[in-house]
Amino acid sequence: MLVNKYLRHICSLVTVLTIHSSKGLEFETVVLAGIGKIQFVAEELVDQVRLLYVGMTRAKSQLLITSSGDTVFTQRLVELVAP
């Protein structure tokens, strides 16, 4: 019973959403997982960048972006953020 109570508490602290469904919401911490897997297609580039912007701007305090490998996009992102 204690385990169930603990799991309910933990689950109430974590919200898993698509970027589309997060529009208009804010969270203290946002995790964008697997960004390196995004296929940036030239015809859809503007829309994809806008969508990523929406996801990134949901964070009020902390933003964590993960990628399993380097892509041109992730390398450029590191260049923009690194001091």
N, C-alpha and C positions, 0 to 999 in steps of 0.2 A: 504494500500500500504506500509506503514511504517513497518507493521508487516511482510509482505512478504520479504522486504529487510533485516530486522533483522534476519529472519529465514534462508535466503540464506547465510548470513554472518556466523551464528552459524554453519550451516551444512558444510561450507567450512573449519571450524576449526576441525571438528571431522571426523575421518576416521574409519569405521568399517570394519574389515577384519577377515578372518580366519587366524589361525597361518600359515597354508600352504601358503596362498597368501601373507603373510607378509615377507617371507624369502627374505633376501637381502635388506630390507628396514630398515630405522631408524626413530624414532619419539622421540621428547622431553619427552613425557609422554606416557606410555603404561598401559592399564588396562587389566588384565586377569581375567575375571569374571567367577565365578562358578567352580573354580578349585576343590573344594571338591566333585563335581559330577563326576569327572573323575574316571572311573573304571579301575584300574590298573590290567590288566590281565597278569599273569606270562609270557605267551608266547609272549606278545607284550610289555613287560615292557621296554626293551631297546629302542624301537621305540617311545614309549610314552614319556619317559624321554627326548629323543633327541628333540622331537617336543616341549615339554614344555621349554626346553633350548632355542630353536629358539625364542619362544614367549617372554621369559624373556630378551633375549639379544637384542631385538629390541629397548629397552628404552635407550635413551642417558642420561637423567637426573633423571626421576622418574619412578618407577614401582609400580603399585598398584595391589595386588592380593586379590580377594575376594572369600569367601567360605560361604555357608549358614550353615555349620555344621562342626564338627570335624571328621576327618578321620585319619587313621594312617599316610597318606601322609601329610596332613596339619599340624598335630602335629609335625611331623619330620621337616617340613619346618620351623615352628616357632622355634624349637630347634636350627636349623642351623643358623637362622638369629638373634635371640635374643642375647643380650650381656650377 
